[in-house]
Amino acid sequence: MRESNIHVPRGDAVALTRALTRIDSRNPTLAPDAMGEAEIAAALARILSDWGFSTELTDSAPGRPNLVARLGPRESRAMMFMGHLDTVGVEGMTHDPFAADMKDGRIYGRGSADMKSGIASMCVAALRAFESLRGRAKRQIIIAAVTDEEYESLGTRALIDSGVSAECAIITEPTRLAICPAHRGFVWAEIEFTGRAAHGSRYDIGVDAIRHAGLVLAELDELETVTLHGRTHPLLGRASVHASTISGGVGISTYPDRCVLAIERRTIPGETADAILAEIEAVCGRVAARRPELSVSVRLIGAQLPSDVARDAPVVKAVERALRAEDLPAPVEGLSAWTDAALLNDAGIATICFGPGDIALAHSAEEFVPVDEIIRATDVLTRVASDWMTEKD
């Protein structure tokens, strides 16, 4: 494991954002030439240790460590601030992905918005809150900086399995300083159609697997444009489905004996993977009722749960109070993208998202975070942490 020998002024969230952005922490599953999260985890651990945090690095997979850092009484009730260390690739970016250049009040770089600025804000906020209490902290803040959120969430799964827990959590994903208590989930499914290969002139024996896929696509269009319009969530809008990829056929004069259609079904709270698979099978069943020769199978590729925390949950109210105390608006919104909040909520930790930056810039050719949002996010999270650490159990 390499360790970046970087210096960050104590409690400087902007400097910490730039330092972390300069470290290449691309997810090695998504970028085969990437080094992963080891270097950035070691660097952040050293910085936080120097600042007085208790720190621990534990592999979530070989050479891919999670960082857990703590301030406050170890056996007391905990609030968790969490973020992911990995980023996606840098192909097609219009600026140096690792320079962390500052221009026009913005920091540019891969991960600047998603989500190294969020990690910097939460770490500095915990430090400032703890130091302001001068030994009077009654509860603890846990900092969790995890691996692999961009692919399989190995880091968060390992964190939960290790027994690290908290009463509530804030993931500092980029939300433009909105409070996001809910986000969609997704189900990925593969629909395979089996036909019968034949010469293009032999309509009497050929069975066209691609045309059968088209009939199912027409039913999926009905699902998307009619049925799903009636399934809504107050913060997230409606559920959705789209065709992602399709492949089949071997030649223009041959009936295709196979076609594979991959679809993504974005889910809202209350919908499960089992229910979505049943929904897709019902779509195929409606086609089969008209075309008995249809031969089709449905397979689950992957799924992640949606996330939902009550609008009046204590962790939501805590961030609202802190925003208003800073004379900032306190919008409550749904987050379109999936996050590790779903896993923490499923583990019984009430988790919301709140952080600097815009999720629309994540994974994009131009990624940046406004410096003033880093500062405001840090101020808000400092209030949240201070209020938490001074509450009596």
TORKOL-4160 file (C-alpha; in steps of 0.2 Angstrom, whole numbers, padded with zeros to 4 digits, m for minus):
393
<pt num="1" X="0000" Y="0000" Z="0000"/>
<pt num="2" X="0007" Y="0017" Z="m0005"/>
<pt num="3" X="0004" Y="0032" Z="0006"/>
<pt num="4" X="0004" Y="0050" Z="m0001"/>
<pt num="5" X="0015" Y="0061" Z="0010"/>
<pt num="6" X="0003" Y="0076" Z="0009"/>
<pt num="7" X="0000" Y="0090" Z="0021"/>
<pt num="8" X="m0017" Y="0098" Z="0024"/>
<pt num="9" X="m0019" Y="0113" Z="0036"/>
<pt num="10" X="m0028" Y="0107" Z="0051"/>
<pt num="11" X="m0047" Y="0109" Z="0049"/>
<pt num="12" X="m0046" Y="0116" Z="0031"/>
<pt num="13" X="m0060" Y="0107" Z="0021"/>
<pt num="14" X="m0056" Y="0116" Z="0004"/>
<pt num="15" X="m0037" Y="0110" Z="0006"/>
<pt num="16" X="m0042" Y="0093" Z="0010"/>
<pt num="17" X="m0054" Y="0092" Z="m0005"/>
<pt num="18" X="m0040" Y="0097" Z="m0016"/>
<pt num="19" X="m0028" Y="0085" Z="m0008"/>
<pt num="20" X="m0040" Y="0070" Z="m0010"/>
<pt num="21" X="m0044" Y="0075" Z="m0028"/>
<pt num="22" X="m0026" Y="0074" Z="m0033"/>
<pt num="23" X="m0025" Y="0056" Z="m0028"/>
<pt num="24" X="m0030" Y="0044" Z="m0041"/>
<pt num="25" X="m0043" Y="0032" Z="m0033"/>
<pt num="26" X="m0052" Y="0025" Z="m0048"/>
<pt num="27" X="m0061" Y="0009" Z="m0045"/>
<pt num="28" X="m0051" Y="m0005" Z="m0052"/>
<pt num="29" X="m0066" Y="m0015" Z="m0058"/>
<pt num="30" X="m0071" Y="0000" Z="m0068"/>
<pt num="31" X="m0054" Y="0005" Z="m0074"/>
<pt num="32" X="m0042" Y="m0010" Z="m0076"/>
<pt num="33" X="m0026" Y="0001" Z="m0075"/>
<pt num="34" X="m0032" Y="0009" Z="m0058"/>
<pt num="35" X="m0024" Y="0007" Z="m0041"/>
<pt num="36" X="m0040" Y="0007" Z="m0031"/>
<pt num="37" X="m0043" Y="0015" Z="m0014"/>
<pt num="38" X="m0027" Y="0010" Z="m0005"/>
<pt num="39" X="m0017" Y="0026" Z="m0007"/>
<pt num="40" X="m0031" Y="0038" Z="m0003"/>
<pt num="41" X="m0037" Y="0028" Z="0012"/>
<pt num="42" X="m0019" Y="0028" Z="0019"/>
<pt num="43" X="m0017" Y="0047" Z="0016"/>
<pt num="44" X="m0034" Y="0051" Z="0024"/>
<pt num="45" X="m0030" Y="0040" Z="0039"/>
<pt num="46" X="m0014" Y="0048" Z="0042"/>
<pt num="47" X="m0022" Y="0066" Z="0041"/>
<pt num="48" X="m0036" Y="0061" Z="0053"/>
<pt num="49" X="m0024" Y="0053" Z="0065"/>
<pt num="50" X="m0013" Y="0069" Z="0065"/>
<pt num="51" X="m0029" Y="0078" Z="0069"/>
<pt num="52" X="m0033" Y="0067" Z="0084"/>
<pt num="53" X="m0045" Y="0055" Z="0077"/>
<pt num="54" X="m0044" Y="0036" Z="0082"/>
<pt num="55" X="m0042" Y="0028" Z="0065"/>
<pt num="56" X="m0043" Y="0010" Z="0058"/>
<pt num="57" X="m0040" Y="0003" Z="0041"/>
<pt num="58" X="m0048" Y="m0014" Z="0037"/>
<pt num="59" X="m0048" Y="m0022" Z="0020"/>
<pt num="60" X="m0065" Y="m0024" Z="0012"/>
<pt num="61" X="m0056" Y="m0034" Z="m0002"/>
<pt num="62" X="m0038" Y="m0038" Z="m0004"/>
<pt num="63" X="m0029" Y="m0021" Z="m0005"/>
<pt num="64" X="m0045" Y="m0011" Z="m0004"/>
<pt num="65" X="m0046" Y="m0004" Z="0014"/>
<pt num="66" X="m0061" Y="0005" Z="0022"/>
<pt num="67" X="m0056" Y="0019" Z="0034"/>
<pt num="68" X="m0066" Y="0020" Z="0051"/>
<pt num="69" X="m0061" Y="0036" Z="0061"/>
<pt num="70" X="m0069" Y="0041" Z="0078"/>
<pt num="71" X="m0070" Y="0056" Z="0089"/>
<pt num="72" X="m0079" Y="0056" Z="0106"/>
<pt num="73" X="m0082" Y="0042" Z="0119"/>
<pt num="74" X="m0080" Y="0025" Z="0111"/>
<pt num="75" X="m0094" Y="0016" Z="0120"/>
<pt num="76" X="m0107" Y="0030" Z="0118"/>
<pt num="77" X="m0121" Y="0032" Z="0105"/>
<pt num="78" X="m0114" Y="0036" Z="0088"/>
<pt num="79" X="m0119" Y="0046" Z="0072"/>
<pt num="80" X="m0110" Y="0041" Z="0057"/>
<pt num="81" X="m0104" Y="0053" Z="0043"/>
<pt num="82" X="m0100" Y="0042" Z="0028"/>
<pt num="83" X="m0093" Y="0043" Z="0010"/>
<pt num="84" X="m0085" Y="0033" Z="m0003"/>
<pt num="85" X="m0067" Y="0034" Z="m0009"/>
<pt num="86" X="m0068" Y="0027" Z="m0026"/>
<pt num="87" X="m0071" Y="0036" Z="m0042"/>
<pt num="88" X="m0076" Y="0031" Z="m0060"/>
<pt num="89" X="m0064" Y="0032" Z="m0074"/>
<pt num="90" X="m0057" Y="0048" Z="m0083"/>
<pt num="91" X="m0060" Y="0044" Z="m0101"/>
<pt num="92" X="m0066" Y="0059" Z="m0111"/>
<pt num="93" X="m0063" Y="0072" Z="m0097"/>
<pt num="94" X="m0060" Y="0089" Z="m0104"/>
<pt num="95" X="m0048" Y="0094" Z="m0090"/>
<pt num="96" X="m0034" Y="0086" Z="m0080"/>
<pt num="97" X="m0043" Y="0074" Z="m0069"/>
<pt num="98" X="m0031" Y="0074" Z="m0054"/>
<pt num="99" X="m0024" Y="0092" Z="m0054"/>
<pt num="100" X="m0038" Y="0099" Z="m0043"/>
<pt num="101" X="m0036" Y="0116" Z="m0051"/>
<pt num="102" X="m0046" Y="0130" Z="m0043"/>
<pt num="103" X="m0054" Y="0142" Z="m0055"/>
<pt num="104" X="m0069" Y="0154" Z="m0054"/>
<pt num="105" X="m0073" Y="0148" Z="m0036"/>
<pt num="106" X="m0073" Y="0129" Z="m0041"/>
<pt num="107" X="m0062" Y="0114" Z="m0039"/>
<pt num="108" X="m0060" Y="0103" Z="m0054"/>
<pt num="109" X="m0056" Y="0085" Z="m0054"/>
<pt num="110" X="m0062" Y="0067" Z="m0055"/>
<pt num="111" X="m0071" Y="0064" Z="m0038"/>
<pt num="112" X="m0071" Y="0083" Z="m0033"/>
<pt num="113" X="m0090" Y="0082" Z="m0033"/>
<pt num="114" X="m0093" Y="0063" Z="m0031"/>
<pt num="115" X="m0088" Y="0064" Z="m0018"/>
<pt num="116" X="m0071" Y="0069" Z="m0011"/>
<pt num="117" X="m0078" Y="0087" Z="m0006"/>
<pt num="118" X="m0091" Y="0078" Z="0004"/>
<pt num="119" X="m0078" Y="0067" Z="0013"/>
<pt num="120" X="m0068" Y="0083" Z="0017"/>
<pt num="121" X="m0083" Y="0092" Z="0024"/>
<pt num="122" X="m0088" Y="0078" Z="0035"/>
<pt num="123" X="m0071" Y="0075" Z="0042"/>
<pt num="124" X="m0068" Y="0094" Z="0046"/>
<pt num="125" X="m0085" Y="0096" Z="0053"/>
<pt num="126" X="m0082" Y="0082" Z="0065"/>
<pt num="127" X="m0066" Y="0089" Z="0070"/>
<pt num="128" X="m0072" Y="0107" Z="0073"/>
<pt num="129" X="m0087" Y="0101" Z="0083"/>
<pt num="130" X="m0077" Y="0090" Z="0094"/>
<pt num="131" X="m0064" Y="0103" Z="0097"/>
<pt num="132" X="m0077" Y="0116" Z="0101"/>
<pt num="133" X="m0083" Y="0106" Z="0115"/>
<pt num="134" X="m0066" Y="0105" Z="0124"/>
<pt num="135" X="m0068" Y="0088" Z="0131"/>
<pt num="136" X="m0087" Y="0089" Z="0135"/>
<pt num="137" X="m0093" Y="0077" Z="0121"/>
<pt num="138" X="m0106" Y="0065" Z="0127"/>
<pt num="139" X="m0108" Y="0055" Z="0111"/>
<pt num="140" X="m0096" Y="0050" Z="0097"/>
<pt num="141" X="m0095" Y="0054" Z="0078"/>
<pt num="142" X="m0089" Y="0040" Z="0067"/>
<pt num="143" X="m0081" Y="0044" Z="0050"/>
<pt num="144" X="m0083" Y="0030" Z="0037"/>
<pt num="145" X="m0074" Y="0031" Z="0021"/>
<pt num="146" X="m0077" Y="0016" Z="0011"/>
<pt num="147" X="m0072" Y="0007" Z="m0005"/>
<pt num="148" X="m0081" Y="0001" Z="m0021"/>
<pt num="149" X="m0098" Y="0011" Z="m0020"/>
<pt num="150" X="m0097" Y="0014" Z="m0039"/>
<pt num="151" X="m0098" Y="m0005" Z="m0042"/>
<pt num="152" X="m0104" Y="m0017" Z="m0029"/>
<pt num="153" X="m0102" Y="m0008" Z="m0013"/>
<pt num="154" X="m0090" Y="m0020" Z="m0006"/>
<pt num="155" X="m0084" Y="m0007" Z="0007"/>
<pt num="156" X="m0101" Y="m0003" Z="0014"/>
<pt num="157" X="m0106" Y="m0022" Z="0015"/>
<pt num="158" X="m0090" Y="m0026" Z="0024"/>
<pt num="159" X="m0092" Y="m0011" Z="0036"/>
<pt num="160" X="m0109" Y="m0018" Z="0041"/>
<pt num="161" X="m0103" Y="m0036" Z="0042"/>
<pt num="162" X="m0089" Y="m0030" Z="0054"/>
<pt num="163" X="m0102" Y="m0023" Z="0066"/>
<pt num="164" X="m0098" Y="m0005" Z="0064"/>
<pt num="165" X="m0115" Y="0003" Z="0068"/>
<pt num="166" X="m0123" Y="0020" Z="0072"/>
<pt num="167" X="m0140" Y="0027" Z="0077"/>
<pt num="168" X="m0141" Y="0037" Z="0061"/>
<pt num="169" X="m0130" Y="0042" Z="0047"/>
<pt num="170" X="m0127" Y="0056" Z="0034"/>
<pt num="171" X="m0119" Y="0051" Z="0018"/>
<pt num="172" X="m0111" Y="0067" Z="0010"/>
<pt num="173" X="m0115" Y="0063" Z="m0008"/>
<pt num="174" X="m0117" Y="0078" Z="m0019"/>
<pt num="175" X="m0135" Y="0085" Z="m0016"/>
<pt num="176" X="m0132" Y="0104" Z="m0019"/>
<pt num="177" X="m0135" Y="0106" Z="0000"/>
<pt num="178" X="m0152" Y="0098" Z="m0001"/>
<pt num="179" X="m0158" Y="0085" Z="0012"/>
<pt num="180" X="m0161" Y="0069" Z="0002"/>
<pt num="181" X="m0170" Y="0056" Z="0013"/>
<pt num="182" X="m0175" Y="0045" Z="m0002"/>
<pt num="183" X="m0168" Y="0038" Z="m0018"/>
<pt num="184" X="m0173" Y="0025" Z="m0031"/>
<pt num="185" X="m0167" Y="0007" Z="m0032"/>
<pt num="186" X="m0165" Y="m0003" Z="m0048"/>
<pt num="187" X="m0167" Y="m0021" Z="m0055"/>
<pt num="188" X="m0157" Y="m0027" Z="m0069"/>
<pt num="189" X="m0165" Y="m0041" Z="m0079"/>
<pt num="190" X="m0160" Y="m0051" Z="m0094"/>
<pt num="191" X="m0174" Y="m0058" Z="m0105"/>
<pt num="192" X="m0168" Y="m0072" Z="m0117"/>
<pt num="193" X="m0179" Y="m0077" Z="m0132"/>
<pt num="194" X="m0177" Y="m0094" Z="m0141"/>
<pt num="195" X="m0182" Y="m0096" Z="m0159"/>
<pt num="196" X="m0178" Y="m0108" Z="m0173"/>
<pt num="197" X="m0164" Y="m0105" Z="m0185"/>
<pt num="198" X="m0169" Y="m0107" Z="m0204"/>
<pt num="199" X="m0165" Y="m0100" Z="m0221"/>
<pt num="200" X="m0173" Y="m0084" Z="m0224"/>
<pt num="201" X="m0185" Y="m0091" Z="m0237"/>
<pt num="202" X="m0192" Y="m0105" Z="m0225"/>
<pt num="203" X="m0205" Y="m0095" Z="m0215"/>
<pt num="204" X="m0213" Y="m0112" Z="m0213"/>
<pt num="205" X="m0200" Y="m0118" Z="m0201"/>
<pt num="206" X="m0191" Y="m0102" Z="m0195"/>
<pt num="207" X="m0195" Y="m0094" Z="m0178"/>
<pt num="208" X="m0189" Y="m0076" Z="m0177"/>
<pt num="209" X="m0182" Y="m0073" Z="m0159"/>
<pt num="210" X="m0179" Y="m0055" Z="m0163"/>
<pt num="211" X="m0197" Y="m0052" Z="m0168"/>
<pt num="212" X="m0203" Y="m0060" Z="m0152"/>
<pt num="213" X="m0192" Y="m0048" Z="m0142"/>
<pt num="214" X="m0200" Y="m0034" Z="m0151"/>
<pt num="215" X="m0217" Y="m0040" Z="m0146"/>
<pt num="216" X="m0211" Y="m0040" Z="m0128"/>
<pt num="217" X="m0204" Y="m0022" Z="m0130"/>
<pt num="218" X="m0221" Y="m0016" Z="m0135"/>
<pt num="219" X="m0228" Y="m0023" Z="m0119"/>
<pt num="220" X="m0214" Y="m0015" Z="m0109"/>
<pt num="221" X="m0218" Y="0002" Z="m0118"/>
<pt num="222" X="m0236" Y="0000" Z="m0111"/>
<pt num="223" X="m0229" Y="m0004" Z="m0094"/>
<pt num="224" X="m0218" Y="0012" Z="m0095"/>
<pt num="225" X="m0230" Y="0024" Z="m0103"/>
<pt num="226" X="m0246" Y="0019" Z="m0094"/>
<pt num="227" X="m0245" Y="0007" Z="m0079"/>
<pt num="228" X="m0229" Y="0015" Z="m0070"/>
<pt num="229" X="m0237" Y="0032" Z="m0071"/>
<pt num="230" X="m0248" Y="0027" Z="m0057"/>
<pt num="231" X="m0234" Y="0022" Z="m0046"/>
<pt num="232" X="m0226" Y="0037" Z="m0038"/>
<pt num="233" X="m0217" Y="0043" Z="m0022"/>
<pt num="234" X="m0219" Y="0060" Z="m0015"/>
<pt num="235" X="m0200" Y="0064" Z="m0017"/>
<pt num="236" X="m0195" Y="0053" Z="m0031"/>
<pt num="237" X="m0208" Y="0054" Z="m0044"/>
<pt num="238" X="m0213" Y="0038" Z="m0053"/>
<pt num="239" X="m0205" Y="0021" Z="m0056"/>
<pt num="240" X="m0198" Y="0018" Z="m0074"/>
<pt num="241" X="m0192" Y="0005" Z="m0085"/>
<pt num="242" X="m0181" Y="0006" Z="m0101"/>
<pt num="243" X="m0173" Y="m0006" Z="m0113"/>
<pt num="244" X="m0154" Y="m0006" Z="m0111"/>
<pt num="245" X="m0146" Y="m0018" Z="m0123"/>
<pt num="246" X="m0152" Y="m0030" Z="m0136"/>
<pt num="247" X="m0142" Y="m0043" Z="m0146"/>
<pt num="248" X="m0146" Y="m0057" Z="m0158"/>
<pt num="249" X="m0146" Y="m0064" Z="m0175"/>
<pt num="250" X="m0131" Y="m0071" Z="m0186"/>
<pt num="251" X="m0135" Y="m0065" Z="m0204"/>
<pt num="252" X="m0147" Y="m0055" Z="m0214"/>
<pt num="253" X="m0154" Y="m0071" Z="m0223"/>
<pt num="254" X="m0156" Y="m0082" Z="m0207"/>
<pt num="255" X="m0170" Y="m0083" Z="m0195"/>
<pt num="256" X="m0162" Y="m0078" Z="m0178"/>
<pt num="257" X="m0163" Y="m0092" Z="m0165"/>
<pt num="258" X="m0158" Y="m0081" Z="m0151"/>
<pt num="259" X="m0161" Y="m0064" Z="m0144"/>
<pt num="260" X="m0156" Y="m0057" Z="m0128"/>
<pt num="261" X="m0164" Y="m0041" Z="m0121"/>
<pt num="262" X="m0157" Y="m0032" Z="m0105"/>
<pt num="263" X="m0168" Y="m0020" Z="m0096"/>
<pt num="264" X="m0167" Y="m0009" Z="m0081"/>
<pt num="265" X="m0182" Y="m0006" Z="m0070"/>
<pt num="266" X="m0179" Y="0009" Z="m0058"/>
<pt num="267" X="m0189" Y="0006" Z="m0042"/>
<pt num="268" X="m0197" Y="0017" Z="m0029"/>
<pt num="269" X="m0198" Y="0013" Z="m0010"/>
<pt num="270" X="m0210" Y="m0002" Z="m0007"/>
<pt num="271" X="m0205" Y="m0011" Z="m0023"/>
<pt num="272" X="m0195" Y="m0027" Z="m0022"/>
<pt num="273" X="m0184" Y="m0037" Z="m0034"/>
<pt num="274" X="m0195" Y="m0052" Z="m0033"/>
<pt num="275" X="m0210" Y="m0041" Z="m0037"/>
<pt num="276" X="m0201" Y="m0033" Z="m0052"/>
<pt num="277" X="m0196" Y="m0050" Z="m0059"/>
<pt num="278" X="m0214" Y="m0056" Z="m0057"/>
<pt num="279" X="m0220" Y="m0040" Z="m0067"/>
<pt num="280" X="m0208" Y="m0044" Z="m0081"/>
<pt num="281" X="m0213" Y="m0062" Z="m0082"/>
<pt num="282" X="m0231" Y="m0056" Z="m0083"/>
<pt num="283" X="m0227" Y="m0045" Z="m0097"/>
<pt num="284" X="m0220" Y="m0060" Z="m0106"/>
<pt num="285" X="m0235" Y="m0070" Z="m0102"/>
<pt num="286" X="m0246" Y="m0058" Z="m0110"/>
<pt num="287" X="m0237" Y="m0060" Z="m0126"/>
<pt num="288" X="m0237" Y="m0079" Z="m0124"/>
<pt num="289" X="m0256" Y="m0079" Z="m0123"/>
<pt num="290" X="m0256" Y="m0071" Z="m0141"/>
<pt num="291" X="m0241" Y="m0081" Z="m0147"/>
<pt num="292" X="m0240" Y="m0098" Z="m0140"/>
<pt num="293" X="m0224" Y="m0102" Z="m0149"/>
<pt num="294" X="m0215" Y="m0089" Z="m0139"/>
<pt num="295" X="m0200" Y="m0096" Z="m0129"/>
<pt num="296" X="m0193" Y="m0085" Z="m0116"/>
<pt num="297" X="m0184" Y="m0085" Z="m0100"/>
<pt num="298" X="m0181" Y="m0071" Z="m0087"/>
<pt num="299" X="m0165" Y="m0069" Z="m0077"/>
<pt num="300" X="m0160" Y="m0057" Z="m0063"/>
<pt num="301" X="m0143" Y="m0049" Z="m0066"/>
<pt num="302" X="m0143" Y="m0038" Z="m0051"/>
<pt num="303" X="m0153" Y="m0027" Z="m0040"/>
<pt num="304" X="m0151" Y="m0013" Z="m0026"/>
<pt num="305" X="m0165" Y="m0008" Z="m0014"/>
<pt num="306" X="m0172" Y="0009" Z="m0014"/>
<pt num="307" X="m0170" Y="0020" Z="0001"/>
<pt num="308" X="m0183" Y="0030" Z="0011"/>
<pt num="309" X="m0182" Y="0039" Z="0028"/>
<pt num="310" X="m0197" Y="0047" Z="0035"/>
<pt num="311" X="m0198" Y="0066" Z="0032"/>
<pt num="312" X="m0199" Y="0069" Z="0051"/>
<pt num="313" X="m0185" Y="0057" Z="0056"/>
<pt num="314" X="m0173" Y="0065" Z="0069"/>
<pt num="315" X="m0158" Y="0064" Z="0057"/>
<pt num="316" X="m0169" Y="0074" Z="0044"/>
<pt num="317" X="m0174" Y="0087" Z="0057"/>
<pt num="318" X="m0156" Y="0089" Z="0063"/>
<pt num="319" X="m0150" Y="0094" Z="0046"/>
<pt num="320" X="m0165" Y="0106" Z="0044"/>
<pt num="321" X="m0161" Y="0114" Z="0060"/>
<pt num="322" X="m0143" Y="0116" Z="0056"/>
<pt num="323" X="m0147" Y="0124" Z="0038"/>
<pt num="324" X="m0159" Y="0136" Z="0046"/>
<pt num="325" X="m0146" Y="0141" Z="0059"/>
<pt num="326" X="m0134" Y="0145" Z="0045"/>
<pt num="327" X="m0148" Y="0156" Z="0037"/>
<pt num="328" X="m0148" Y="0143" Z="0022"/>
<pt num="329" X="m0164" Y="0136" Z="0014"/>
<pt num="330" X="m0168" Y="0118" Z="0019"/>
<pt num="331" X="m0175" Y="0109" Z="0004"/>
<pt num="332" X="m0180" Y="0091" Z="0006"/>
<pt num="333" X="m0178" Y="0082" Z="m0011"/>
<pt num="334" X="m0177" Y="0065" Z="m0018"/>
<pt num="335" X="m0160" Y="0059" Z="m0025"/>
<pt num="336" X="m0161" Y="0051" Z="m0042"/>
<pt num="337" X="m0145" Y="0041" Z="m0041"/>
<pt num="338" X="m0143" Y="0025" Z="m0030"/>
<pt num="339" X="m0132" Y="0027" Z="m0015"/>
<pt num="340" X="m0125" Y="0016" Z="0000"/>
<pt num="341" X="m0139" Y="0024" Z="0010"/>
<pt num="342" X="m0150" Y="0009" Z="0005"/>
<pt num="343" X="m0138" Y="m0003" Z="0013"/>
<pt num="344" X="m0137" Y="0007" Z="0029"/>
<pt num="345" X="m0155" Y="0009" Z="0030"/>
<pt num="346" X="m0158" Y="m0010" Z="0027"/>
<pt num="347" X="m0146" Y="m0013" Z="0042"/>
<pt num="348" X="m0157" Y="m0002" Z="0053"/>
<pt num="349" X="m0146" Y="0014" Z="0052"/>
<pt num="350" X="m0158" Y="0029" Z="0048"/>
<pt num="351" X="m0148" Y="0037" Z="0033"/>
<pt num="352" X="m0150" Y="0052" Z="0022"/>
<pt num="353" X="m0139" Y="0061" Z="0010"/>
<pt num="354" X="m0133" Y="0079" Z="0011"/>
<pt num="355" X="m0117" Y="0086" Z="0004"/>
<pt num="356" X="m0109" Y="0099" Z="m0008"/>
<pt num="357" X="m0109" Y="0097" Z="m0027"/>
<pt num="358" X="m0121" Y="0092" Z="m0040"/>
<pt num="359" X="m0124" Y="0074" Z="m0044"/>
<pt num="360" X="m0127" Y="0079" Z="m0062"/>
<pt num="361" X="m0108" Y="0082" Z="m0063"/>
<pt num="362" X="m0104" Y="0065" Z="m0056"/>
<pt num="363" X="m0095" Y="0054" Z="m0069"/>
<pt num="364" X="m0096" Y="0068" Z="m0082"/>
<pt num="365" X="m0082" Y="0075" Z="m0094"/>
<pt num="366" X="m0081" Y="0091" Z="m0083"/>
<pt num="367" X="m0083" Y="0088" Z="m0065"/>
<pt num="368" X="m0081" Y="0102" Z="m0052"/>
<pt num="369" X="m0087" Y="0107" Z="m0035"/>
<pt num="370" X="m0091" Y="0125" Z="m0029"/>
<pt num="371" X="m0079" Y="0130" Z="m0015"/>
<pt num="372" X="m0093" Y="0140" Z="m0007"/>
<pt num="373" X="m0104" Y="0124" Z="m0006"/>
<pt num="374" X="m0089" Y="0115" Z="0003"/>
<pt num="375" X="m0088" Y="0129" Z="0016"/>
<pt num="376" X="m0107" Y="0129" Z="0019"/>
<pt num="377" X="m0108" Y="0110" Z="0020"/>
<pt num="378" X="m0094" Y="0110" Z="0033"/>
<pt num="379" X="m0103" Y="0123" Z="0043"/>
<pt num="380" X="m0120" Y="0114" Z="0043"/>
<pt num="381" X="m0112" Y="0097" Z="0047"/>
<pt num="382" X="m0102" Y="0105" Z="0061"/>
<pt num="383" X="m0118" Y="0111" Z="0069"/>
<pt num="384" X="m0126" Y="0094" Z="0066"/>
<pt num="385" X="m0111" Y="0085" Z="0074"/>
<pt num="386" X="m0110" Y="0097" Z="0089"/>
<pt num="387" X="m0128" Y="0096" Z="0093"/>
<pt num="388" X="m0127" Y="0077" Z="0092"/>
<pt num="389" X="m0111" Y="0076" Z="0103"/>
<pt num="390" X="m0119" Y="0087" Z="0117"/>
<pt num="391" X="m0136" Y="0078" Z="0118"/>
<pt num="392" X="m0138" Y="0068" Z="0134"/>
<pt num="393" X="m0142" Y="0049" Z="0132"/>
